[in-house]
Amino acid sequence: MRAITRLALVIAIAILYVPLSVVALIFYPFLDKEDR
C-alpha cells in the first residue's frame, strides 16, 4: 500500500511539475523584458 501511494504521489507531482516548468520557460523571457 505504501509503495502504491508513494508512486501515485510521484506521478501527481510529475503531472503538476511538467506544465509549471513549461509555463515558466515560456513566461521567463517576457518577465525579463518587462524588468528591463
C-alpha positions in Angstrom: 0.0 0.0 0.0 2.8 2.4 0.9 4.6 1.8 -2.4 1.4 2.4 -4.4 0.6 5.6 -2.6 4.2 6.8 -3.0 4.1 6.0 -6.7 0.8 7.9 -7.1 2.3 10.9 -5.2 5.3 10.9 -7.5 3.1 10.7 -10.6 0.9 13.6 -9.3 4.0 15.7 -8.6 5.3 15.0 -12.1 1.9 15.9 -13.7 1.9 19.2 -11.8 5.6 20.0 -12.2 5.9 19.5 -16.0 3.3 22.1 -17.0 4.6 24.6 -14.4 8.1 24.2 -15.8 6.9 24.7 -19.4 4.9 27.8 -18.3 8.0 29.1 -16.5 10.1 28.6 -19.6 7.5 30.4 -21.8 7.0 33.4 -19.4 10.6 33.9 -18.2 11.7 35.9 -21.3 8.6 38.1 -21.1 9.3 38.8 -17.4 12.9 39.5 -18.2 12.0 42.0 -20.9 9.4 43.8 -18.6 12.0 44.1 -15.8 14.4 45.9 -18.2 
